[in-house]
Amino acid sequence: MFNLSPKAKKFLEENQGKKIVFTNGCFDILHSGHVAYLNEAKKQGDLLFMGLNSDDSIKRLKGESRPINKEKDRKYILENLRCVDCVEVFTEDTPYELIKAVQPDVLVKGGDWKITDIVGHDIVTAKGGEVKSLIFVEGYSTTGIISSVQGRE
């Protein structure tokens, strides 16, 4: 069972009846591909709730050299984008328990994800919600940015 922060609990309580869209990710080095995706995600409902991988979960998923930006900084940046309404950090490798706790109406990931591979699709479809694979902006990736900065492009 995921323990939502008081801020996230209040957000969900105050917005009952509104269409909540959920997405998640690392968002280590924010780039225009991320922003285009998040703007598109927001258009799928009334409010955008984001699950943000913790620093520890990113290390497990991407290796010891990641994340580049710490979770408090990544969270701050995301919370200050117009399209993002709430950000909750999760420490697990997947946001499955967070999705269970939020019970979003719409679950989205980038276009490089098949719907059946999107973590939590079973939770959302079981309650009659929608699961969507949105746009994927080619040529933008955090890994590519890191390689370019390191001269390994």
N, C-alpha and C positions, 0 to 999 in steps of 0.2 A: 504494500500500500504506500503510495506516494504522499508525503506530507507537504501540502502546498504552503507557501509562505503566507503570512497574514495579508500582504499586499495582493497576492494572486487570489486568495479567498474572497477578499473584499471586491476585487474587480469582477469576479464571476457572480457574486451575490448581487451586485449593483446592475449587472447587465443581463439578468435572466430574461429570456424571451427574445434576445437579440441573436442573430446568426453569427456564431463564433467560428472563425477559421483558425486552424492550428497548422503550424509548420515548425520545423526544427532544423538544427544544424550547428556547425562549429562557428562559422562566420569569423574566422581568425583574422584575415585581412580583408576588410570590406571593400568590394569593388563594384563597378557599375552593373555587372551581371547579377550580383546579389540584390542590388537596389531595384533593378527591373523586375526580378523575380518577386521580391517582397511587395512591390506595388501591385503586381498582378495577383498575388495571393490575397491582398486586402480587398480587391474587387470581387472576390468570391463570396463575400458576406458583409456583415456590419462591422465586425471587430477582428483584429488579427492578434492572436495569442501565440507567442513564440517559445519553444523549448530550446534552451541554449546549452550545448555540451559544456560541462565543467572542464577545468584545466586537466584534471586527472583522467577524465574519460577521453579527452583528445589525445593525451599521451599514450593511452592504451590503444587507441584506434589509428593514430598517425605516426607514432614514434616519439622518442625522447626529446627530439629537437622542436617539438610543437607543444603547445601553441606558441605563436610569435607574440600575440597580444594576450594579456591575462584576462580571466573571465570578468572581473569587475570593470575593466575597460571595454571589453566587447559588449557587455550588458549595457553600460552607459551609452555607448554609441547607438546601439539598436533602439534603446528606449527613447532616444532623441530623434529618430526618424519619424516623419509624419505618419507613415503608413502603419507603424507598429503601436499597438495599444497596451500590450503587457508582455513582459519577458520573465520567464522562470528558468533558473539554472537546474539541470539535472545531472546527477553524478554517475548514473548507470551508463552502460554502453549504448542503450537504446532508450527512446522516450516512452516506451510501452506503458509503464506505470503512471507516468505523467498524463498521457493521453487518457488513460482510464479515469484519472482524477478529474480532468478537465471536461471530458465528454463533449468534444467539439461537434458542431454540425457539419463541418467540412474539414477534411484533412488533405493537405497538399504537400507535394514535393516537386523538385525540378524535373524537367522533361526527360532527364536521363534515367528516371525511375519508372519501372513497370508498376502499375497499380497493385498487383498482387505481392510485390516486394516491399511496398511501403509499410513500415512498422505501424501497427495500430489500425490497419484497414479493416480488420475483423471487428474491432470495437465500434468503429464509426458506422460501418454498413449494418451491423446488428441493430443499431438504434434508428435506422432509416436515413442516415446521413450520406454524404457524398465523399468520394475519394477521387482526387484529380492529380494528374501529372501535368504540370504547367510548363511554360516556356523554358527553354534552356538557351542561354546566350553563348554562342560559340566564341572561343578565343579568350575567355576569362576564367581563370582559376587561381586559387590561392597558391597552389603548388607551382603553377607557371610563374606567378609573380616572384615567389621565393627563388626559383631557379634563375630567373632573369637578374635579380639583385645579386645573386651569387656568381653571376657570369657563366652559368651552365645552360643558357638558353639554346 
